[in-house]
Amino acid sequence: MIPHSRPTLDEEDRQAVLNVLQTGRLVQGEQVAGFEADLSAMIGASHAAAVSSGTAALHLALIALGAGDGDEVICPSYVCSAVLHAVRCVKAAPVIADIERDTFNIDVQDVKKRMTAKTKAIIVPHLFGLPADMAGILSLGIPVIEDCAQAPGSRFRGRFTGSFGRISIFSFYATKVIAAGEGGMLLSSDSGLIEKIRDLRDYDERDDDALRYNYKMTDMQAALGRSQLRKIDGFIKRRREIAGHYDLILQKAGIPIPVTPPEREHIYYRYVILLDQAEMFIEAMNQSGVACRRPVFKPLHRYLGLSGYSVTDDVWKRAVSIPIYPSLTERELFDITESIKKTGDSGGLRGC
Ligand SMILES: Cc1ncc(COP(=O)(O)O)c(C=O)c1O
C-alpha cells in the first residue's frame, strides 16, 4: 500500500538525532534555541518559541493575545479539530466562518458577517499549503494568528506566510512538511508576546504558582527539525513537481486541478481535488493499493452542531487528497498515476 503521508528522512536526519543522544542532554537546550533562530530567520519574524506541538502553539498564542472566557475567536469550519481544542482550552467561544470553494481557505466576506465587539482574534490556517488572502484578512483589523502548520515556505505577495499575523504557529508532526515526530513553533515580531509564551511553556523553578504548562520541545526533536528545515527548498520543489505531474493527468481526464490565485505560492502539503463521487474514488484507489483520504476528518461546525456552512459541507463531501510527499519514489508515482487512470476508466473519476 502506498501511504497517504510519509516523512522524508535521510542519513543526515538520523545523524542529527544521534549527535544529541551522544551529548546526553536530551531536553530543551542549544538545539531548540538553534531551531528557533533558523525558522525565525527564514520566515522573517524576529522572535520565536519552540513548543511541543502545533496545538500547544495555538493554545499559547491565544493566551498571549489575552483570549479567554467571554471572548470570541474566529476560525474556519474546514480545518482539523486542533484549532477548536485550542480555543476551548482558553474557554473562549469559537465563531466558525465558512471557506472559499476555490482555495479551501477562510472566506473573508463571511468573517466580516461574524465579527462582533467580542471578537478577540482570528485563526487563519493556510490550508493544504496554499496561503489565505492575507490582504483581506489584515484589512479586518483584528489580531491574527496565522496557522502555518501546513504551509511553511508558502508565500503571499512574495513574503513568507507566518510573517503577516501578530503571531504565527507551525507544526512539526511526523507527516508535516518539516517532520520532528511532534513539535511546534510560535513566531512574532512582538518580543513581549514571545517572552510571555516562553514563560508559559515551562513550569519549573518559578517564584509564583501562576498557571504554566510543560509544552517544551526536546533537543532531539529540534535537531531533527533543523536538519529537515535545511532541506525545505528541495522538499517544496519536489512537492511542486509531483503536483505538476498530477495536474497533467487530471487535466487530461477533465478534472479541475487545485487553484493557485495570483500572488500566492502553493507548497502542496496536500494535493486536493473535488470529485462527484469522492467515496467511490477513495475506495477504488485503496483497492488498487493507493491510500487516498478525505483531507479534513470532520468540519468544525459539525462538532458544534451548527448549520449554514454550505461551502464547507459541499467541499467536505467532494474533497479527496492524493499522496504527495518528497519520499514518493518514481515507481510509486507511476503506480499512483496508473491507479488514477484505471479508476477514471471505470467511471470513478468525475470532477465537479
Ligand atoms: C492547520 C493545523 N493547525 C494545527 C494543527 C495541530 O498541530 P499538531 O498536530 O502539531 O498539534 C494541525 C495538525 O494537523 C493542522 O493541520
Ligand as a Chemical Component Dictionary entry (heavy atoms), coordinates in Angstrom:
data_LIG
# 
_chem_comp.id                   LIG 
_chem_comp.type                 NON-POLYMER 
_chem_comp.pdbx_formal_charge   0 
_chem_comp.three_letter_code    LIG 
# 
loop_
_chem_comp_atom.comp_id 
_chem_comp_atom.atom_id 
_chem_comp_atom.alt_atom_id 
_chem_comp_atom.type_symbol 
_chem_comp_atom.charge 
_chem_comp_atom.model_Cartn_x 
_chem_comp_atom.model_Cartn_y 
_chem_comp_atom.model_Cartn_z 
_chem_comp_atom.pdbx_ordinal 
LIG C1 C1 C 0 -3.964 23.552 10.286 1  
LIG C2 C2 C 0 -3.476 22.843 11.508 2  
LIG N1 N1 N 0 -3.365 23.527 12.655 3  
LIG C3 C3 C 0 -2.908 22.941 13.774 4  
LIG C4 C4 C 0 -2.536 21.605 13.798 5  
LIG C5 C5 C 0 -2.069 20.980 15.071 6  
LIG O1 O1 O 0 -0.755 20.571 15.021 7  
LIG P1 P1 P 0 -0.204 19.371 15.946 8  
LIG O2 O2 O 0 -0.681 18.092 15.370 9  
LIG O3 O3 O 0 1.288  19.528 15.887 10 
LIG O4 O4 O 0 -0.726 19.607 17.319 11 
LIG C6 C6 C 0 -2.627 20.864 12.628 12 
LIG C7 C7 C 0 -2.239 19.434 12.636 13 
LIG O5 O5 O 0 -2.576 18.629 11.871 14 
LIG C8 C8 C 0 -3.101 21.490 11.440 15 
LIG O6 O6 O 0 -3.213 20.822 10.293 16 
# 
loop_
_chem_comp_bond.comp_id 
_chem_comp_bond.atom_id_1 
_chem_comp_bond.atom_id_2 
_chem_comp_bond.value_order 
_chem_comp_bond.pdbx_ordinal 
LIG C1 C2 SING 1  
LIG C2 N1 SING 2  
LIG C2 C8 DOUB 3  
LIG N1 C3 DOUB 4  
LIG C3 C4 SING 5  
LIG C4 C5 SING 6  
LIG C4 C6 DOUB 7  
LIG C5 O1 SING 8  
LIG O1 P1 SING 9  
LIG P1 O2 DOUB 10 
LIG P1 O3 SING 11 
LIG P1 O4 SING 12 
LIG C6 C7 SING 13 
LIG C6 C8 SING 14 
LIG C7 O5 DOUB 15 
LIG C8 O6 SING 16 
# 
